[in-house]
Amino acid sequence: MNRLILFLCLTMISFKPATYRRILFVGDSLTCYKGGWQSTVAKGMDMKFDNISKGGKRTKWMLSTLESYLDSHEFHSTLIIYGGINDSFAMTSEIETLNNIQTMVDMGNQHDMEVIVIVGYNPEKVIKNTVYDEATTIRCRNRYIRLQKKIQERITGCRIVSMDNTVDRSDSDDGIHLRASGHKKFAKHVLNELLN
């Protein structure tokens, strides 16, 4: 009888709700495109998803939004974080951005989620001829390159999807955001790293 009670208790503890095989995406405009890379990645992983990303937002907003969301929503098995480009353009300090990303990773781990951080595409191939003047474009591109390198080197407790080198300027309308062709290439890169 005691063994049966112990078995039932262990079974109930390990039970996950129906939403268990579900991805939560948090990011900025690079993860907002309807039917974009995130949709293809979720489909390729045979998972449903929710996306709380919003255009123009920095990692500080992402962190605050993620915290509120996790406090009030059902369990997800996977958290995918992709942010930092707006921090680079807004001159947010790299240490603040890295701390925000690391805190999101830690939150995901505390909620028993697999956490994945996306480094992004190669800025040297995409961030050219933007809506900003050349000096601003170069400065922000260089800041974003440094940030991506530090994300790969310093963020711990998660899987890191390395920089994509398949996307180029022809896959972007404005030198920042990806068009459909870029989303297709980017999704292929992310899935390649996650499934192989």
C-alpha positions, 0 to 999 in steps of 0.5 A, spaced: 500 500 500 505 504 501 508 503 495 502 504 491 501 511 495 509 513 493 508 511 486 501 515 485 505 521 489 511 521 484 506 520 478 502 526 480 509 530 481 511 529 474 505 530 471 505 536 466 499 539 463 497 539 456 500 545 454 507 542 456 510 541 449 509 548 447 514 554 446 514 561 449 518 566 444 520 573 447 523 578 443 522 584 439 521 586 432 525 580 429 521 575 432 514 579 430 513 577 423 507 574 422 508 567 419 516 568 420 522 564 423 519 562 429 512 559 426 517 555 422 521 553 428 515 551 432 512 547 426 519 544 425 519 542 432 512 539 432 510 544 438 505 549 439 507 556 441 506 563 444 509 569 442 510 575 447 515 579 442 513 586 440 517 591 435 521 596 438 522 593 445 529 592 449 531 587 453 529 591 459 522 590 457 522 583 455 525 581 462 519 585 465 514 582 460 516 575 461 516 575 468 509 578 468 507 572 463 510 567 467 507 569 473 500 568 470 500 563 464 500 556 463 506 552 463 511 551 457 516 546 456 521 551 452 523 558 452 526 562 446 529 568 447 532 573 442 533 580 443 539 585 444 539 589 437 534 595 440 539 595 446 545 596 441 541 602 437 539 605 443 546 605 446 544 601 452 550 598 456 552 591 454 552 589 461 545 591 462 543 587 456 547 581 458 544 581 465 537 582 462 538 576 458 541 572 463 536 573 468 531 571 463 535 565 462 535 564 470 527 565 470 526 560 464 530 555 468 526 556 475 520 554 471 523 548 469 523 550 461 528 548 456 531 555 455 534 557 448 538 563 446 538 566 439 544 570 437 541 572 431 544 573 424 551 576 422 550 584 422 556 585 417 552 581 412 545 585 413 546 591 417 547 596 411 544 602 408 539 602 413 534 608 415 539 611 419 545 615 417 552 611 415 555 613 421 549 611 426 549 604 422 556 603 423 556 604 430 550 600 432 552 594 427 559 594 431 556 594 438 551 589 436 557 585 433 560 585 440 554 584 444 552 577 440 560 575 441 559 576 449 552 573 449 555 567 446 561 567 451 558 569 457 550 567 457 550 560 461 544 555 463 541 555 456 542 552 449 545 558 444 544 558 437 550 561 434 550 566 429 547 565 422 551 567 416 546 565 411 542 571 411 544 577 407 542 584 405 538 582 400 533 578 405 532 585 408 528 591 406 531 596 411 537 593 413 535 591 419 528 586 419 528 580 415 523 579 409 520 572 407 526 570 404 530 571 410 525 568 415 526 562 411 533 562 411 534 564 419 528 558 421 533 553 417 539 555 421 535 555 427 532 548 426 539 545 424 542 547 430 536 545 435 535 538 431 542 536 429 
